[in-house]
């Protein structure tokens, strides 16, 4: 007979997931409803309404895709890109690269605008690439999780002076922690995840589509090759038609609904200020130990902090010691930054003054044990 699974209560300060408020977990203990139950439809409607407020949009098609942020990315690209269509993809890290790969897999002819990892995208370079192309789709990662860079999504709408286009934005690590402003920034399609700034467990991907994006999808010469992520089919389930599409993860919807309610009870601006305040406190503490941040101050994320690993310090040993002896999880680097940086998340309910102090104390202790002189 197997023993009960009793995982420890970690302090989750990696690139995601973040810790979850007790009342969000409590919501998942409510009775399970069927995916066609009218009471569950009420929960779906409430979740949509809350999501619109957090995305800062009036988009009618704002709903949840089962899956993590990658499912949201795929839903946006698979529905919008037709075979052979030109797409400009902005690449400033691992997840920009993933967008480019997915765009190609869904038949897009991709023109990349690239920058060095740790640097923000140059909007003039984006503008020039867009001008030279015939693309009517352009994608950008707002919060590049692999580097800790915040990219200039507010500049995208200026590209419409060149040509009308559909703008797709990855808000996986920014929604609920940074201003995203879907309508204010004229973004046509965007996706996020449940487990970072929104403060729910992983498993759902919020997406939103403007009417302009929907018009493009409706005008396709052929339906998208994806069935499960076909946004028009999903929309029929999420709206008054209530056409069966899939067995919805009801308990996860309960959790997301509760997490979104918490976000709005705090207030978006207050929540953004909390993330900024704790980010600045963390950076000050890290720099007081002689550690160096990867990203210039004006381009840093508040939700995901990237710090350079000092010479002679073993990346994995430090992270293992933090987890084993201090119960704190932080993340390693990805791609070209593997072994060169630590990624420290301060997202959702994990973004607290207490967590900042706990991490700084624990990291100072571990680095001292590793022989890092400035930590002593």
N, C-alpha and C positions, 0 to 999 in steps of 0.2 A: 504494500500500500504506500503510495507516494505521500511525502510530507507536505504540509501547507507551504505555499510560497510566500515568504515574508521579506520583501526587499527592504533595504535601509532607506531612510528619509534623507536623500542627498540634497545638497545645495547646488542647484543646476545653474552654472555660470558659463556654460559653453555656448556654441552657436545655435542651440535649440536641441531639445525642448527647454522651456523655462518651467519654473515651479508653478503649480496650479493652486488657486485659492480653495480652501476647504468647501466653500459653498458651491463651487463648480463641481467638485467631486461628489458632493451631496446630491446635486441635480441628477447625476448619473445613476443614483440609487432609486429614482422614481420608477413606478411600474412601466414596463415595456409596452408600447403601443404598436399596433401594426402600421405598416407604411401607407395604408389607405384609410386609416381611421380619421374621421373628421376632427377629433381632438388633436391628433398629430398634425393635421393640416393647419390648425390654429398656431401650433408651435412653429411650423415652417414660416407662416406669414409674419409672425412676430420676429423671427430671426432675420427675415428679409428686411423688415423695417429698420431694425437695429443696424444691420450691415450697411444699409444706405447711409445712415448717419455717420458711421465710422469711416466709410470710404469717402464721405463728403460728396455724395452724388444723388441725383434724382433718377438715375437709370432704372427703368422698370425691370430689366433683366439683371438682377443682382441676386445671386443664389449660391448654393454650396455644392461643390463636386466631391463625391466620396474619394478620398485619397489625400496625399500630402501635397505640398506646394508644387511638386513636379507634375502632378495631375492637373493642377490649375494652369501651369505653363503649357502643357500639351493641349488642354482644352482650348486655350486662346489661339495657339498657332495652328492646330489642326482644323479649326473651323474657319479661320480667316485666310489661310494660304491655299492657293490653287496651284496645280501642277505647272511648273515653268515660270511662276510669278517671281518677279524681282522683289527682294526683301533686303533692307538695310538693317543689319544687326550690330548694335554697339557692344563691344567686348572689352571689359576692363577687369575680368577675373574669371573664376571657374564657372560661375552661373551664367555669365554672358556667353562663354564658350558653349555651355549646354544649350542655350537658346539658339545659337547658330547651328549646332548639330541637329536639334529638333526641327528647325526651319528647313534644313536640307532634307531630312527624312520625310517631311510632309510635302516635298516636291518643290520647295522654294529654291530660287537661284539667288544665293546669298552674297551680298557685298558687306564685308566686315569693316567696321571702324574700330581700330584697336589702340589701346594705350598700355603703358607699362603698369603691371600690377602694383597697386598702392597709389596710383595717380588717378584723378578723376578724368572723365572723358572731356575732350576739348570740343566744345560745341561748334566752333568754327570748322574744325575738321569733319564733324558730323554733318554740318551744313554743306560743305563742299562735296562730300561723298554722296549725299542725298541729291544734290543738284546734278551731278554727273550721271546718276542712275536714272532709271525710269520707274523706280520703286514707288508703290503707293501703300507700303507697310514699312514701318520703322519700329524697332524694339529697343528698349533700354532697361537695364536693371537699376532701380532706384537705390537700393541699399545692397551693395555687393558684399555678400556674406563672407566671401573668401578673403577679402582685403580690408574691410572696415571703411570703405569709401562710400560717400553719398554723392550720387551723380545728379546732374542738373536737369531733372525732369520738367522743371518750370520753364525751361528754354525751348521745349519741343514745339509748342504752339507757334513759335516764330517761323518754323519751317513751312507752315502753310502759305507763307508769302511766296514760296518757290512753287509748291504744288500741293493740291489737296492730298491728304494721306491719313491713314489709320495708324495711331500711335498705341503701341502695346507696352505696358510697364509692369515689371516685376516688383511687387510690393511685399515680398515674403518677409523681409526682416525690417520693414519700416511701418507697416500698418499697425496702429495702436501704440506706436512709440515715436513716430515722426509725423508731421503733416504730410499727407499724400495729395489731397485736394483734386480728386478725379475731375469734377466739373470745372473747378477754378483753373486747372492746368490743361484742359481740353484733351484729356486722355480718353481713348476710345475703348480700350480693353485692358483689364488689369486683374491680377490674381494675387492671392496671399496664402497663408496657412493658418491653422488654428493654434499652433503650439508655441508661438513666439510672443510678439507684442500683444496678442489678444488674450493669452493666458489660459487657453484650454488645452486638453491633451491633443497629441497629433492624430490625424486621421481625416481631416476635412480641409478643403481648399476653397475659400470664398473667391468668387469671380464676379466681375461686373462688365457689362457690354453697353456701349452707347447705342443710340438709334442708328447713327452713321455706320457703326460696326455691323449691326444687325442687317442693315440694308445691303451691305456687301455680302454677308453670308447668304441672304435670301437670293441674291443675284448670281450665285455660283452656277457654273454650267453643269456641274455634277455635285451631288451631295458629298460632304466630307467622308473620307474612308473610315473614320472612326464612327462607331455606333454608340458605344458607351459614353463617349464624351461629346456627342452631337448636341450642341447647345440648344438647338430648336426642339429636340426631343426632351431634353431636360427641362426646358422652359414650359412645355406642356404639362409636365408633372408638377412644377412649382407654382403654376398659375391656376385659375379657376377651372380649367379643363380637367385637371387632376388625372391625366392619362398615365397609366402605369408605365414606369420605366425601369425601376430597379427596387430591390428591397433596401430601403434607406436605413442607415445606421442611426436609429432613433435616439439611442442614449447619447451618442456624440452630438446630435443636434440639440438635445437638452443642455449639454455642457456648453456648447458654443453660445446658445441663447443666453445662458447665465453669465458667461464670460463677457459677452458684449454688453449686457446690462451693467456689469461692474465697470467696464470702460466708460460708459456714458454717465454713470453715477459720479465717477471721479471728475468727469469733464475732459474733453479732448485736450484743450489747452493746458489744463492742470497736469494731465498725464504726460504731455510732451515736455512740460517744464520739469517734472520729476525725473524723467529719463535724462534730460540734459544736465540737471543738477548732479545726479549720481555719476554720470559719465565724467563730468569735470572733476569731481572729487576723486574718482578712481585714477584719472590721468595724473592729477597732482600727487597722489600717493605713489604711483609707479615712478614718476620722474624724480621724486625725492629719494628713491632707492638707486637712482642712476640709470634706470631703464629708459629706453627710447621707443616712442611710438612710431609705427610705420607711416601713418598718414598725417599730412599737414593739418593743423588745427581747424582751418576753415572748411575742410572737406571730410572731417571725421563723422562717423555715425555715433549717435548716443547709445544705440542699442547693441552694437557689436564693436568691441575695442581690440585693436591689433597691436601687440607689443613685440618688439624685436627680442629674440633670445640672445642673451649675452654670449660672447665667445667663450668656449670651453664648458658651457652648461649643456647638460643632456636633456633634450626636450622631453622625451618619454619618461625619464626618471622623475623629473619634476612633476609632471601631470599625474603619474602613478602615485607619488608620495602625497600630493594634495588630496587625491581620492581616498587613499588607504588610511592616512593619518588625520586628515582634516575634513573628510566627507564632502569635499568640494570638487566639482567637475568643471574643467575648462577645456577648450578645444585646441587641436593642433592645426598647423597650416595645411593648405591644400595645394596641389599642383606645384608651380614653381616656388611657392612659399613653404612647402613642406620642410619641417625641421628648422625654419628660420623665424617663425613667429608663433605666439600663442594667440588664440582668439578667445576673448572674454566677453560673454554676453551679459548684458544688464537689460533684460526684457520683461515686460509685464510685471507680475508680482515678484520676480527675481530682482528687479531694480529697486533696491532699498539701501538706505544708509548703512544699516547693520551688515548687509552682505558685502558692501564695499569694505567696511572695516575688517570683517572676518577674512576676506580674501587677502587684503594687504598684509594682515598679521601672519596668516598662514604662508603666503608666498615669501615674505621676508625670512621666516623660519626655515623653510625648505631651501631657499637659495643660500642661506648661511651654511646649512649642512653640506651644500654642494661646493662650498668654497668661494662663493661670490662675495668679494670683500665689501662692496657697498651695502650689502644687506645686514652686516653685522652691527 
